[in-house]
């Protein structure tokens, strides 16, 4: 493996404020690519390419077709927390919506 570098150039205060959110979004997207799961009777697969996990960090969530849009910040955060709880073997609280991932 090589070394990856992310370089950000801030040209105004708005983009300076957005830089930490963009970095968090990149980290969350990278983590989502490493997660595989299966539903009863299916083979292991990853999340849909339109990763609704990232909706927690965006103003207008983009979701795959047929997936309910969750605009409530608390529910979006709970979804992210519960996915990571499932990754370490803990039971979810709720709001995972795994059937739409």
C-alpha positions as MATLAB code, in Angstrom:
seq = 'XXXXXXXXXXXXXXXXXXXXXXXXXXXXXXXXXXXXXXXXXXXXXXXXXXXXXXXXXXXXXXXXXXXXXXXXXXXXXXXXXXXXXXXXXXXXXXXXXXXXX';
ca = [
       0.000    0.000    0.000;
       0.934    3.537   -0.737;
       0.267    6.758    1.047;
      -2.869    8.758    0.255;
      -2.982   12.519    0.703;
      -6.003   14.809    0.802;
      -5.236   18.453    0.036;
      -7.844   21.159    0.569;
      -7.474   24.778   -0.580;
      -9.820   27.194    1.181;
     -10.685   30.323   -0.781;
     -13.298   31.820    1.540;
     -14.659   31.415    5.045;
     -17.569   29.221    3.931;
     -15.272   26.595    2.463;
     -13.066   26.837    5.556;
     -16.081   25.929    7.690;
     -17.013   23.071    5.352;
     -13.560   21.426    5.381;
     -14.090   19.321    8.561;
     -17.487   18.121    7.298;
     -15.972   17.121    3.958;
     -13.204   15.198    5.722;
     -15.776   13.429    7.931;
     -17.803   12.582    4.826;
     -14.722   11.097    3.136;
     -13.952    8.992    6.233;
     -17.542    7.787    6.553;
     -17.689    6.923    2.839;
     -14.406    5.000    3.113;
     -15.705    3.064    6.127;
     -18.954    2.270    4.265;
     -16.976    0.686    1.416;
     -15.440   -1.765    3.907;
     -18.748   -3.007    5.342;
     -20.407   -6.102    3.842;
     -23.660   -7.575    5.079;
     -26.306  -10.057    4.036;
     -30.024  -10.345    4.446;
     -31.635  -13.763    4.991;
     -30.936  -16.014    2.009;
     -28.728  -13.516    0.155;
     -24.992  -13.412   -0.391;
     -22.717  -10.852    1.223;
     -22.841   -7.452   -0.458;
     -21.945   -3.856    0.323;
     -24.101   -0.775    0.615;
     -25.870    0.712   -2.377;
     -23.572    3.061   -4.365;
     -25.876    5.904   -3.282;
     -24.819    5.664    0.354;
     -27.595    7.136    2.466;
     -25.269    7.006    5.493;
     -23.750   10.199    4.151;
     -27.108   11.968    4.478;
     -26.170   12.734    8.087;
     -23.546   15.172    6.795;
     -25.534   16.767    3.975;
     -28.377   19.227    3.728;
     -30.476   17.347    1.161;
     -30.112   13.564    1.560;
     -29.806   11.476   -1.587;
     -31.197    7.957   -1.302;
     -31.564    5.005   -3.685;
     -34.912    4.665   -5.520;
     -37.646    3.248   -3.291;
     -35.887    4.209   -0.057;
     -37.678    6.506    2.385;
     -35.962    9.878    2.841;
     -35.096   10.565    6.478;
     -34.639   14.295    7.107;
     -34.588   14.148   10.912;
     -31.047   14.735   12.146;
     -31.495   12.570   15.259;
     -32.743    9.609   13.194;
     -29.897   10.017   10.695;
     -27.356   10.023   13.530;
     -29.004    6.997   15.149;
     -28.779    5.154   11.804;
     -25.026    5.826   11.591;
     -24.483    4.853   15.246;
     -26.471    1.620   14.882;
     -24.604    0.565   11.736;
     -21.341    0.910   13.640;
     -22.891   -0.907   16.637;
     -23.742   -3.788   14.295;
     -20.141   -3.809   13.017;
     -18.841   -4.552   16.515;
     -21.585   -7.077   17.319;
     -23.873   -4.932   19.483;
     -27.611   -4.957   18.991;
     -29.102   -1.907   17.267;
     -31.374    0.566   18.978;
     -33.405    1.154   15.769;
     -33.509    3.396   12.653;
     -30.955    1.294   10.749;
     -33.241    0.754    7.733;
     -30.946   -2.087    6.621;
     -33.552   -3.270    4.110;
     -32.773   -0.186    2.017;
     -28.943   -0.292    2.064;
];
